[in-house]
Every structure is written in structure tokens, then in C-alpha cells.
Amino acid sequence: VDAGRLGLAGWPPPLIAASDLTLLITRSSWPARAGATSWAKTLRTQFAGVGGLSRLGVLLVDEERRWPMP
């Protein structure tokens, strides 16, 4: 499930809390990583040991490399 951007109106904390795994996806730039680090800390604090947040991962998306579309 794509929970959308964190912190905006309508983001689903109950869905995140009930997940088996939470994957925080961010771009690979330093500003994006800094924001993701802040959100990871917030998520860990808010959902400490609950559901998918006990298994929190990060996926970095490289801004510079584009995959060709067929």
C-alpha cells in the first residue's frame, strides 16, 4: 500500500501501524535523505514496536539515473 506523503492530511497512521513491513521511499539527494531521516525518527517514536514500524526499511531512488521506457 502506498501511504502517500507522510504528515499530510489523510495519511493513514492506522494502516502503517497494522502493516507487516514499512518501507520509507526517498530520493538519494542529501536534502531528501535528511528529511527521510527525520521522518524515520518520527515514525519510530510514534509507532515504537508496533506492526510494520518494528520492521522499517528505506529505499533510495536515484534522481540522476533514468530507466528507458520501452
Steps between C-alpha positions, in 0.01 A plus 500: 500500500629845413421716802591818315699785641538481874342766714255633242127494559367151441820304561403168661676442835273201583593331172869557565466367855326185370752426225748212507776715357540873445721627221591868497576603140705811429724650239874458541584871530637624833200730571258214431700263720499756783121525479466122491725466804278741689187308397656165589570629851143633527352171382713297738399724791129515412461129424773350719489121463159500328430307181709592197699761687680223685627420149580835339708513183615774263509497121711767329395603149784641292400831340777497244439166335192454291393162372397505134133442436427225242 
